[in-house]
């Protein structure tokens, strides 16, 4: 005779005779008493809110960067600021996981959001007084803030979903985040449509300052991660306050006990390197200002499409997790080589010297014969970027479900990514040939994908066991305690 029982357990059953099924009504009740509270407390809702913060802050930053030179006809101030930005970004991000675990996710995200308003304000100042020093200083400050924001974002985005939802959660975030850049670029396109200048006006910068300020406010609306319940009934394990020493030991132990993640570092390094060539060496010298704005909008819009598509593949229920990893890698590999091959073909037609001498006739989107092919090349470049970032995040998520470990991984990811971006902007600042910038970016992308192969072969498994979550001393006890803590009602049938 079948025996039914209801009790408080995690979303698994340790007995050999029963199959546990999560009671969704019980989880909904645990999340809140009314419809709004239950919806607000869902992991996907919180990831969408994080996406909104990034929609308003990094999204506006990307819209400004995407037209090349921060909207200035001379990219020198922007390049120097970007070198400062990504240098501090790389340095702070290396330790940002430990900072996150000390301060908590909500505070880390909020502090990080504040720097974007200052950065865009520096370009408004530059339009008025040509104060290059302020632009560079604002870039350095933003690097510190951005490292905190992106570490908190990455940790929460990968910790909130179940193992079968990570691709979807990443794509939902990426779509909302890039919608900010699409909106920002659309604003630029509208305000510059009838402009004969090649410099963004004050109105664009003022609008972006207001939007980034709203983004910082939105970070205050996040729910405490310790009160979050996943869709399978499990709680988020939030690291308890510990000493800086323990957190640094945790980073060391992660790299020592999970060395395969080091093989992802070249992929991390390459993940922002190609922006410099795409924005400053392709979009900026070849097109009119309004066309650059249109290109930027299409670039970020294509990221939304690419993210959605690869998210569906990475969460497919018809394949094993390892198979999904290989398909994601293969799609990235093929698209990378096709895009860089097409970019190389175009790069043969012009040089930096020609751009500096004003010998390149800028293309307008109304010149359909010259524009259409280059437009599609830029669209697929945006799609490649989204797929690259989604696969990289998904691989990190395949290595851990623990918030503290994911914070360290996200910090290392942003550190190496930013070091690469700083190197790329430094090359552009030093006026290296466009072809050299392209060749280095292409080579790093190829190397990054090849170095990731051992991770797919030897590290990606069908399920991440709690004992693999090895970070700061004492964290094992937190994970064990959380696994034994009652969360949601399960209906268990023998």
C-alpha positions as MATLAB code, in Angstrom:
seq = 'XXXXXXXXXXXXXXXXXXXXXXXXXXXXXXXXXXXXXXXXXXXXXXXXXXXXXXXXXXXXXXXXXXXXXXXXXXXXXXXXXXXXXXXXXXXXXXXXXXXXXXXXXXXXXXXXXXXXXXXXXXXXXXXXXXXXXXXXXXXXXXXXXXXXXXXXXXXXXXXXXXXXXXXXXXXXXXXXXXXXXXXXXXXXXXXXXXXXXXXXXXXXXXXXXXXXXXXXXXXXXXXXXXXXXXXXXXXXXXXXXXXXXXXXXXXXXXXXXXXXXXXXXXXXXXXXXXXXXXXXXXXXXXXXXXXXXXXXXXXXXXXXXXXXXXXXXXXXXXXXXXXXXXXXXXXXXXXXXXXXXXXXXXXXXXXXXXXXXXXXXXXXXXXXXXXXXXXXXXXXXXXXXXXXXXXXXXXXXXXXXXXXXXXXXXXXXXXXXXXXXXXXXXXXXXXXXXXXXXXXXXXXXXXXXXXXXXXXXXXXXXXXXXXXXXXXXXXXXXXXXXXXXXXXXXXXXX';
ca = [
       0.000    0.000    0.000;
       1.344    3.398   -0.915;
       1.989    5.634    2.040;
       1.953    9.395    1.710;
       3.623   11.802    4.071;
       4.359   15.499    4.169;
       7.336   16.961    5.952;
       9.908   19.727    5.674;
      12.939   18.713    3.629;
      15.284   19.945    0.949;
      14.498   19.173   -2.670;
      15.888   15.652   -2.525;
      15.055   12.429   -0.745;
      17.784   10.423    0.955;
      15.643    7.333    1.441;
      15.902    4.428   -0.967;
      12.176    3.815   -1.164;
      10.713    7.193   -1.992;
      10.697    9.727   -4.781;
      10.518   13.321   -3.593;
       8.471   15.841   -5.500;
       8.677   19.518   -4.625;
       5.382   21.037   -3.567;
       5.335   24.265   -5.588;
       2.498   25.690   -3.510;
       4.592   25.268   -0.378;
       7.523   27.056   -2.003;
       5.234   29.882   -3.103;
       3.902   30.151    0.456;
       7.446   30.280    1.832;
       8.243   33.143   -0.559;
       5.414   35.386    0.597;
       1.767   35.747    1.402;
       0.544   37.754   -1.591;
       0.964   37.596   -5.346;
       3.415   40.489   -5.564;
       5.649   39.137   -2.804;
       5.700   35.664   -4.344;
       6.522   37.017   -7.799;
       9.130   39.442   -6.471;
      10.814   36.631   -4.511;
      11.210   34.303   -7.482;
      14.851   33.810   -8.539;
      14.067   34.774  -12.137;
      12.475   38.042  -10.930;
      15.550   38.927   -8.900;
      17.858   38.155  -11.824;
      15.619   40.362  -13.996;
      16.008   43.151  -11.411;
      19.788   42.734  -11.522;
      19.428   42.943  -15.292;
      17.547   46.237  -14.870;
      20.409   47.686  -12.817;
      22.832   46.692  -15.568;
      20.344   47.912  -18.202;
      20.620   51.410  -16.716;
      24.321   51.457  -15.786;
      26.615   49.251  -17.925;
      23.955   49.331  -20.655;
      24.323   53.104  -21.055;
      28.100   52.731  -20.844;
      28.005   50.188  -23.667;
      25.795   52.415  -25.794;
      28.341   55.222  -25.424;
      31.315   52.939  -26.058;
      29.690   51.239  -29.034;
      29.823   54.327  -31.245;
      33.587   54.556  -30.681;
      35.657   57.046  -28.705;
      32.961   57.640  -26.087;
      31.102   59.715  -28.665;
      34.115   61.936  -29.399;
      35.647   62.363  -32.833;
      39.104   62.002  -31.251;
      39.255   58.735  -29.330;
      42.423   59.688  -27.414;
      40.664   60.815  -24.198;
      38.367   57.796  -24.304;
      41.246   55.382  -24.909;
      43.311   56.758  -22.010;
      40.257   56.627  -19.776;
      39.539   53.067  -20.883;
      43.098   51.989  -20.097;
      42.728   53.456  -16.596;
      39.260   51.929  -16.237;
      40.206   48.415  -17.230;
      43.503   48.504  -15.334;
      41.767   49.242  -12.032;
      38.924   46.937  -13.057;
      41.399   44.077  -13.513;
      43.302   44.784  -10.292;
      40.259   45.112   -8.040;
      38.305   42.268   -9.670;
      41.029   39.796   -8.739;
      40.013   40.352   -5.097;
      36.406   41.396   -5.694;
      35.062   37.947   -4.795;
      36.529   38.251   -1.323;
      35.183   41.825   -1.027;
      31.739   40.547   -2.068;
      31.808   37.783    0.522;
      32.694   40.345    3.212;
      30.232   43.097    2.243;
      27.359   41.010    0.903;
      25.799   40.967   -2.558;
      23.354   43.860   -2.217;
      25.851   46.397   -0.872;
      28.515   45.306   -3.359;
      26.117   45.749   -6.283;
      24.913   49.154   -5.029;
      28.404   50.585   -4.564;
      29.356   49.296   -7.997;
      26.431   51.024   -9.714;
      27.471   54.493   -8.506;
      30.541   54.847  -10.730;
      28.727   54.935  -14.070;
      27.046   58.301  -13.425;
      30.420   59.910  -12.700;
      32.037   58.383  -15.782;
      29.416   59.683  -18.215;
      29.471   63.052  -16.434;
      33.183   63.306  -17.214;
      32.420   63.215  -20.957;
      29.841   65.965  -20.503;
      32.584   67.961  -18.776;
      34.993   67.154  -21.611;
      32.539   68.564  -24.145;
      32.601   71.845  -22.204;
      36.217   72.273  -21.082;
      38.325   69.511  -22.718;
      39.460   68.315  -19.272;
      41.102   65.039  -20.239;
      42.395   64.423  -16.694;
      38.865   64.258  -15.289;
      37.863   61.696  -17.934;
      40.857   59.513  -17.059;
      40.248   59.795  -13.291;
      36.552   58.957  -13.749;
      37.569   55.913  -15.770;
      39.845   54.705  -12.963;
      37.080   55.171  -10.368;
      34.583   53.367  -12.584;
      37.005   50.450  -12.841;
      36.790   49.964   -9.072;
      33.001   50.306   -9.037;
      32.442   48.098  -12.087;
      34.530   45.296  -10.590;
      32.202   45.215   -7.584;
      29.007   45.426   -9.649;
      29.948   42.653  -12.066;
      31.229   40.333   -9.346;
      27.953   40.601   -7.424;
      25.968   40.263  -10.652;
      27.814   37.137  -11.780;
      27.580   35.452   -8.391;
      23.836   36.050   -8.004;
      23.002   35.223  -11.624;
      24.717   31.828  -11.349;
      23.691   31.004   -7.753;
      19.936   31.647   -8.040;
      18.979   29.141  -10.786;
      18.906   25.373  -10.460;
      21.480   23.486  -12.522;
      18.974   23.028  -15.345;
      18.090   26.741  -15.498;
      21.478   28.439  -15.704;
      21.495   28.979  -19.456;
      18.025   30.537  -19.303;
      18.873   32.817  -16.363;
      22.060   33.996  -18.083;
      20.173   34.761  -21.290;
      17.352   36.570  -19.428;
      19.913   38.779  -17.717;
      21.845   39.352  -20.945;
      18.709   40.307  -22.873;
      17.583   42.874  -20.266;
      21.115   44.237  -19.820;
      21.655   44.692  -23.562;
      18.242   46.261  -23.971;
      19.803   49.196  -22.111;
      22.495   49.551  -24.754;
      19.859   49.215  -27.487;
      17.779   51.980  -25.891;
      20.835   54.166  -25.360;
      21.939   53.710  -28.959;
      18.408   54.466  -30.180;
      18.495   57.715  -28.193;
      21.860   58.540  -29.768;
      20.527   57.716  -33.223;
      17.487   59.959  -32.768;
      19.457   62.898  -31.380;
      22.206   62.673  -34.011;
      20.045   61.844  -37.034;
      20.259   65.336  -38.531;
      23.658   66.180  -37.069;
      26.568   66.911  -39.362;
      29.063   66.649  -36.491;
      30.962   63.551  -35.426;
      30.770   64.313  -31.694;
      27.862   63.463  -29.362;
      26.053   66.513  -27.956;
      25.471   67.472  -24.311;
      21.838   66.312  -24.397;
      22.881   62.682  -24.935;
      25.288   62.764  -21.998;
      22.743   64.432  -19.683;
      20.114   61.820  -20.539;
      22.577   59.031  -19.803;
      23.548   60.593  -16.453;
      19.899   60.531  -15.349;
      19.442   56.900  -16.427;
      22.609   55.654  -14.700;
      21.508   57.444  -11.517;
      18.243   55.523  -11.614;
      20.220   52.301  -11.973;
      22.041   52.938   -8.711;
      18.677   53.465   -6.989;
      17.278   50.195   -8.407;
      20.051   48.186   -6.744;
      18.450   49.030   -3.372;
      15.350   47.034   -4.338;
      17.082   43.634   -4.356;
      15.899   40.993   -1.907;
      18.299   39.609    0.694;
      19.935   36.532   -0.950;
      19.715   34.655    2.367;
      15.901   34.699    2.029;
      15.878   33.376   -1.521;
      14.502   29.922   -2.365;
      15.320   28.242   -5.672;
      12.605   26.653   -7.796;
      13.623   23.193   -6.540;
      13.114   24.246   -2.916;
      16.769   24.687   -1.951;
      18.080   27.804   -0.258;
      20.961   30.009   -1.388;
      23.972   29.417    0.863;
      25.073   32.950    1.781;
      28.601   33.095    3.219;
      28.754   34.288    6.787;
      30.948   37.260    7.646;
      34.546   36.099    7.932;
      37.994   37.648    8.057;
      39.889   38.967    5.034;
      42.512   36.316    5.737;
      39.978   33.498    5.429;
      38.604   34.940    2.205;
      42.050   35.151    0.603;
      42.714   31.593    1.764;
      39.425   30.683    0.088;
      40.612   32.050   -3.264;
      43.858   30.104   -2.947;
      42.005   26.897   -2.024;
      39.644   27.296   -4.977;
      42.519   27.468   -7.457;
      44.390   24.672   -5.678;
      41.473   22.246   -5.402;
      39.728   23.083   -8.667;
      42.662   23.758  -11.032;
      40.700   23.047  -14.211;
      39.067   26.481  -13.958;
      42.503   27.962  -14.707;
      42.155   26.576  -18.232;
      39.266   29.012  -18.710;
      41.511   32.013  -18.035;
      42.548   32.525  -21.716;
      38.849   32.524  -22.658;
      38.243   35.120  -19.938;
      41.161   37.242  -21.209;
      39.839   37.298  -24.780;
      36.227   38.037  -23.850;
      36.489   41.858  -24.060;
      39.637   42.238  -26.160;
      37.746   42.383  -29.442;
      35.638   45.400  -28.407;
      38.456   47.824  -29.176;
      38.812   46.755  -32.794;
      35.054   46.519  -33.317;
      34.235   49.916  -31.778;
      37.307   52.083  -32.421;
      38.926   50.479  -35.471;
      35.842   49.448  -37.430;
      32.727   51.373  -36.421;
      34.391   54.684  -35.562;
      36.559   55.344  -38.689;
      34.251   53.903  -41.350;
      30.821   55.426  -40.642;
      29.041   58.735  -40.060;
      27.960   59.516  -36.503;
      24.302   58.628  -37.006;
      25.293   55.396  -38.735;
      27.648   54.549  -35.882;
      24.696   55.010  -33.523;
      22.530   52.775  -35.706;
      25.294   50.169  -35.875;
      25.640   50.264  -32.098;
      21.900   49.715  -31.650;
      21.937   46.743  -34.030;
      25.070   45.342  -32.352;
      23.449   45.231  -28.924;
      20.115   44.085  -30.345;
      21.851   41.119  -31.972;
      23.341   40.289  -28.564;
      19.816   39.810  -27.242;
      19.020   37.405  -30.079;
      22.283   35.488  -29.694;
      21.896   35.218  -25.928;
      18.345   33.884  -26.174;
      19.341   31.283  -28.778;
      22.381   29.946  -26.931;
      20.465   29.949  -23.630;
      17.912   27.558  -25.106;
      20.692   25.239  -26.256;
      22.553   25.273  -22.935;
      19.393   24.388  -20.981;
      18.017   21.784  -23.387;
      16.427   18.878  -21.509;
      17.086   16.504  -24.411;
      20.861   16.426  -23.917;
      23.302   15.763  -21.107;
      25.112   18.722  -19.566;
      28.393   17.674  -21.158;
      26.764   17.450  -24.601;
      25.312   20.921  -24.157;
      28.758   22.201  -23.205;
      30.258   20.802  -26.406;
      27.491   22.228  -28.585;
      27.886   25.650  -26.973;
      31.644   25.516  -27.517;
      31.242   24.399  -31.145;
      28.792   27.187  -31.979;
      31.185   29.717  -30.455;
      34.147   28.253  -32.362;
      32.457   28.319  -35.774;
      30.985   31.794  -35.334;
      34.291   33.205  -34.063;
      36.247   32.036  -37.101;
      33.590   33.191  -39.567;
      33.331   36.667  -38.017;
      37.058   37.248  -37.797;
      37.534   35.961  -41.329;
      35.019   38.503  -42.621;
      36.594   41.251  -40.504;
      40.041   40.457  -41.892;
      38.690   40.712  -45.444;
      37.359   44.232  -44.744;
      40.486   45.310  -42.871;
      42.523   44.795  -46.043;
      40.735   47.832  -47.521;
      41.851   50.572  -45.099;
      44.570   51.518  -42.586;
      44.998   53.678  -39.497;
      47.098   56.119  -41.498;
      44.267   56.639  -43.974;
      41.807   57.207  -41.124;
      44.125   59.740  -39.434;
      44.601   61.619  -42.716;
      40.853   61.782  -43.351;
      41.209   59.764  -46.530;
      38.395   57.366  -45.688;
      35.008   58.422  -47.011;
      32.572   57.769  -44.171;
      29.674   55.463  -45.056;
      26.097   56.456  -44.243;
      23.330   53.904  -43.739;
      21.512   55.370  -46.741;
      24.391   54.224  -48.940;
      22.866   50.751  -49.105;
      25.327   49.351  -51.616;
      28.326   49.940  -49.345;
      26.544   49.615  -46.024;
      24.500   46.400  -45.967;
      27.353   43.883  -45.940;
      29.294   45.772  -43.256;
      26.131   46.161  -41.209;
      25.571   42.401  -41.151;
      29.218   41.836  -40.231;
      28.733   44.123  -37.222;
      25.443   42.425  -36.298;
      27.065   38.989  -36.256;
      29.996   40.418  -34.290;
      27.521   41.380  -31.561;
      25.974   37.932  -31.687;
      29.420   36.336  -31.316;
      30.115   38.471  -28.239;
      26.839   37.452  -26.554;
      27.368   33.759  -27.243;
      30.971   33.946  -26.023;
      29.956   35.615  -22.743;
      27.001   33.283  -22.171;
      29.084   30.150  -22.716;
      31.840   31.461  -20.408;
      29.336   32.212  -17.637;
      27.593   28.867  -18.154;
      30.895   27.002  -17.792;
      31.520   28.801  -14.504;
      28.012   27.840  -13.398;
      28.747   24.229  -14.316;
      31.659   24.327  -11.871;
      29.695   25.529   -8.836;
      26.322   26.377   -7.277;
      27.792   28.090   -4.208;
      27.437   31.892   -3.940;
      30.847   32.427   -2.334;
      32.704   30.290   -4.870;
      30.816   31.838   -7.777;
      31.705   35.315   -6.477;
      35.393   34.414   -6.618;
      35.028   32.919  -10.109;
      33.081   35.952  -11.342;
      35.740   38.237   -9.898;
      38.536   36.313  -11.613;
      36.546   36.376  -14.852;
      36.121   40.151  -14.735;
      39.742   40.622  -13.662;
      41.174   38.772  -16.652;
      38.531   40.176  -18.984;
      39.399   43.703  -17.921;
      43.132   43.074  -18.166;
      42.529   42.042  -21.763;
      40.423   45.130  -22.459;
      43.115   47.369  -20.933;
      45.722   45.752  -23.174;
      43.559   46.209  -26.259;
      42.821   49.874  -25.522;
      46.530   50.476  -24.806;
      47.397   49.060  -28.227;
      44.829   51.368  -29.818;
      46.063   54.338  -27.782;
      49.604   53.667  -29.009;
      48.335   53.811  -32.604;
      49.255   50.270  -33.565;
      48.012   49.283  -37.031;
      44.374   48.263  -37.223;
      45.461   44.939  -38.698;
      47.712   44.239  -35.703;
      44.818   44.858  -33.303;
      42.627   42.519  -35.331;
      45.266   39.775  -35.490;
      45.892   39.826  -31.733;
      42.153   39.741  -30.949;
      41.577   36.850  -33.375;
      44.534   34.887  -32.012;
      43.403   35.304  -28.411;
      39.892   34.151  -29.268;
      41.248   31.029  -30.949;
      43.577   30.293  -28.021;
      40.820   30.861  -25.472;
      38.544   28.299  -27.088;
      41.313   25.709  -27.406;
      42.384   26.075  -23.770;
      38.767   25.532  -22.684;
      38.661   22.030  -24.236;
      40.164   20.229  -21.186;
      37.487   21.816  -18.985;
      34.774   20.319  -21.183;
      36.531   16.951  -21.203;
      37.523   16.648  -17.557;
      35.646   19.175  -15.396;
      32.047   19.486  -16.622;
      29.906   16.805  -14.964;
      26.172   16.115  -14.888;
      25.806   17.460  -11.351;
      27.910   19.552   -8.974;
      28.254   17.845   -5.612;
      28.253   19.979   -2.436;
      31.673   18.640   -1.423;
      33.130   20.269   -4.555;
      32.254   23.686   -3.120;
      35.591   24.247   -1.410;
      36.439   27.851   -0.582;
      37.200   29.679    2.680;
      37.875   27.675    5.857;
      34.585   26.820    7.542;
      32.516   27.190    4.376;
      32.054   23.406    4.214;
      30.127   23.580    7.483;
      27.861   26.307    6.075;
      27.095   24.208    2.991;
      26.391   21.127    5.125;
      24.149   23.068    7.509;
      22.182   24.533    4.602;
      21.717   21.099    3.072;
      20.128   19.907    6.300;
      17.946   22.990    6.824;
      14.205   22.513    6.175;
      13.039   24.630    3.273;
       9.957   23.484    1.416;
       7.318   20.830    1.778;
       7.878   17.703   -0.301;
       5.247   15.125   -1.063;
       7.089   11.813   -0.849;
       5.507    8.678   -2.198;
       6.986    5.226   -1.644;
];
